[in-house]
Amino acid sequence: MATAQPRVLVVDDDPGVLQSLKLLLEDDCEVTCSASPANALSLALTNQFDVIVTDFKMPQMTGSEFAQAVKQQVTPVPYMLLLTGTPQSVTHTTPGAQDLVMVLAKPFEPDRLLRIVTQVGRLGLIRRGAVPGP
């Protein structure tokens, strides 16, 4: 029997970052990528993701605003991780920041990011009932 993998949505307006994250995560996760927060929100409404990894600074809306929109419109709410080159700009008063599991600085250390996404993804699998709990 195949082992279930976490479903991960990666949102970043930089195609190079999207490609890097897809390559990093695809062996351990089912990865969907979007360069647009609006498109990513549509994907989150029609697919059940366990984890969303989003960039902070994007056109249209910030990653924390995107997290807030997901929380308001998607059930169950996926676990949200924010990637940013300016982690100091995300504070507890940033709109949507309270909806994030973690803020991670760019450039990120690939092994650490993979470990975090797969661990958080496992929580999503358990919540979804795709794997038995601990």
Stockholm file with secondary structure:
# STOCKHOLM 1.0

chainA/1-134         MATAQPRVLVVDDDPGVLQSLKLLLEDDCEVTCSASPANALSLALTNQFDVIVTDFKMPQMTGSEFAQAVKQQVTPVPYMLLLTGTPQSVTHTTPGAQDLVMVLAKPFEPDRLLRIVTQVGRLGLIRRGAVPGP
#=GR chainA/1-134 SS CCCCCCEEEEECSCHHHHHHHHHHHTTTSEEEEESCHHHHHHHHHHSCCSEEEEESSCSSSCHHHHHHHHHHHCSSCCEEEEEESCGGGCCTTSTTGGGCSEEEESSCCHHHHHHHHHHHHHHHHHHHTSSCCC
#=GC SS_cons         CCCCCCEEEEECSCHHHHHHHHHHHTTTSEEEEESCHHHHHHHHHHSCCSEEEEESSCSSSCHHHHHHHHHHHCSSCCEEEEEESCGGGCCTTSTTGGGCSEEEESSCCHHHHHHHHHHHHHHHHHHHTSSCCC
//
